[in-house]
Amino acid sequence: MSDPIRTRRGPYAKSAERRQQIVEQAYRAFATRGYHGSSLREIAAASGISLSTLQHHFATKEELLITVLTRRDQQGHGTVSGQEGLPFREHILAQAAANEGVPGLIALYSILSAEAVTPEHPGHVYFAERYDALREEYEAEFAALRAQGRLRPGVEPALAATTVVALWEGVQLQWLYAPDRVDAGAALRAYLELVIVPQRDEP
């Protein structure tokens, strides 16, 4: 007699595997040609399936884009898992280094964030909310450092937060052009050392 649990799980596992394959191909396409430069037909062909099969799993390109962006977030957060207790400065530096180790992660983010500036882009809300969340998070971190007497005089938490986001994305873009000459972590460390007073036990 066949195992009823295995029988039920078989099609589900196959469907999940197919979805994962599609997302991986879409990730590669969006990271190289952007959202507008990629098509569902091309992604289907790269996945070795028909367009109708792809649309069975993802009805629209917009739906596929959101799934890819969700995967991007999972990859980015997962690279520094287990290091939640790191100080603010060290956590940023660890994340910057980890981003460089995930193939296509920085390219995907850089290309899509630039495309999504226009309000009609399906990723516009995602990136707008992400920037708001990053600035809010970093501003709170800088404000906490100021309360501890560890923010240098004249540094405003809100402006410092905006500067970190801008510096991080700008230096990552330069890293895409010259990964052997540009060190994103070093640039971020240099800025943070300018605005944060180190503790006695920090280098």
KAWO-V481516 format. One record per residue. N is the residue number from 1. PHI is phi in degrees with one decimal (999 if undefined). OMEGA is omega in whole degrees, -180 to 180 (999 if undefined). Layout:
# KAWO-V481516
N_PHI_OMEGA + N_PHI_OMEGA
This chain:
# KAWO-V481516
1_999_-179 + 2_-74.7_179 + 3_-75.5_-177 + 4_-65.2_-180 + 5_-67.8_-180 + 6_-64.4_180 + 7_-63.0_-180 + 8_-70.4_-176 + 9_-78.2_-176 + 10_-56.7_-180 + 11_-60.8_180 + 12_-64.3_-179 + 13_-63.6_179 + 14_-65.6_179 + 15_-65.4_179 + 16_-63.8_178 + 17_-64.7_179 + 18_-66.2_178 + 19_-59.7_180 + 20_-61.9_179 + 21_-63.0_179 + 22_-63.3_-179 + 23_-62.0_179 + 24_-62.9_179 + 25_-70.0_177 + 26_-66.2_177 + 27_-56.7_-180 + 28_-64.6_-179 + 29_-64.8_-179 + 30_-66.3_-179 + 31_-76.0_-179 + 32_-110.9_-176 + 33_-116.7_-178 + 34_77.9_-180 + 35_-71.0_-177 + 36_-68.9_-178 + 37_-86.0_-180 + 38_-112.3_178 + 39_-129.8_177 + 40_-61.8_-180 + 41_-62.6_179 + 42_-64.5_-180 + 43_-65.7_178 + 44_-63.0_180 + 45_-62.3_179 + 46_-65.9_179 + 47_-85.0_180 + 48_74.3_-180 + 49_-133.8_178 + 50_-82.6_177 + 51_-60.9_-179 + 52_-65.0_178 + 53_-66.9_178 + 54_-60.0_-178 + 55_-70.7_172 + 56_-66.8_-180 + 57_-91.6_-180 + 58_-134.5_-173 + 59_-65.6_-177 + 60_-134.4_176 + 61_-68.3_178 + 62_-61.7_178 + 63_-62.5_179 + 64_-66.7_178 + 65_-60.4_-179 + 66_-61.7_178 + 67_-65.2_178 + 68_-64.9_179 + 69_-65.6_176 + 70_-63.9_178 + 71_-63.9_179 + 72_-59.5_179 + 73_-63.9_179 + 74_-63.3_179 + 75_-64.9_-178 + 76_-63.3_-179 + 77_-70.1_-177 + 78_-68.9_-176 + 79_-70.1_178 + 80_-119.6_178 + 81_-62.6_-179 + 82_85.7_-180 + 83_-119.1_-176 + 84_-63.5_-178 + 85_-83.8_-179 + 86_-66.3_173 + 87_-59.8_-176 + 88_-51.0_-178 + 89_-60.5_-177 + 90_-69.1_178 + 91_-66.9_178 + 92_-61.8_-179 + 93_-65.5_178 + 94_-65.6_180 + 95_-67.6_179 + 96_-61.7_179 + 97_-66.3_-179 + 98_-66.4_180 + 99_-57.7_-179 + 100_-67.2_-178 + 101_-89.3_180 + 102_-99.9_-176 + 103_-54.4_175 + 104_81.1_-174 + 105_-63.6_-177 + 106_-70.0_179 + 107_-61.7_180 + 108_-58.1_-177 + 109_-64.8_-176 + 110_-64.1_-178 + 111_-67.8_-176 + 112_-70.9_180 + 113_-65.7_177 + 114_-69.6_179 + 115_-62.0_-170 + 116_-79.0_178 + 117_-59.9_-180 + 118_-73.5_-175 + 119_-58.8_-178 + 120_-80.1_179 + 121_-68.7_-178 + 122_-64.8_178 + 123_-97.7_-175 + 124_-59.9_-178 + 125_-64.0_179 + 126_-56.2_-176 + 127_-72.0_178 + 128_-60.7_180 + 129_-68.6_179 + 130_-65.8_179 + 131_-63.1_178 + 132_-59.8_-178 + 133_-66.2_179 + 134_-64.2_180 + 135_-62.1_180 + 136_-64.5_-180 + 137_-63.7_-177 + 138_-70.4_177 + 139_-61.3_178 + 140_-63.2_179 + 141_-66.4_179 + 142_-67.1_178 + 143_-63.8_178 + 144_-65.1_177 + 145_-65.1_178 + 146_-64.1_179 + 147_-63.8_178 + 148_-86.0_-177 + 149_75.1_-175 + 150_-110.8_175 + 151_-104.0_-175 + 152_-64.0_-178 + 153_-55.2_177 + 154_87.4_180 + 155_-86.2_178 + 156_-94.3_-178 + 157_-53.3_-178 + 158_-65.5_180 + 159_-69.2_178 + 160_-62.3_179 + 161_-63.5_179 + 162_-62.1_-179 + 163_-66.6_179 + 164_-62.0_179 + 165_-61.0_-179 + 166_-65.4_180 + 167_-63.2_-178 + 168_-58.8_-178 + 169_-69.6_180 + 170_-65.8_-178 + 171_-73.9_175 + 172_-66.9_177 + 173_-63.9_177 + 174_-64.3_179 + 175_-62.7_178 + 176_-61.9_180 + 177_-79.5_-175 + 178_-142.3_-177 + 179_-63.2_179 + 180_-84.7_-178 + 181_-119.1_-176 + 182_-110.0_-180 + 183_-117.7_-178 + 184_-61.0_-180 + 185_-61.3_-180 + 186_-65.4_179 + 187_-65.2_179 + 188_-65.6_180 + 189_-61.2_-179 + 190_-61.5_180 + 191_-67.7_-178 + 192_-63.0_177 + 193_-69.4_177 + 194_-72.4_-173 + 195_-107.6_-178 + 196_-109.2_175 + 197_-81.1_-177 + 198_-69.3_172 + 199_-73.6_-175 + 200_-62.4_-178 + 201_-93.6_178 + 202_-96.9_178 + 203_-67.7_999
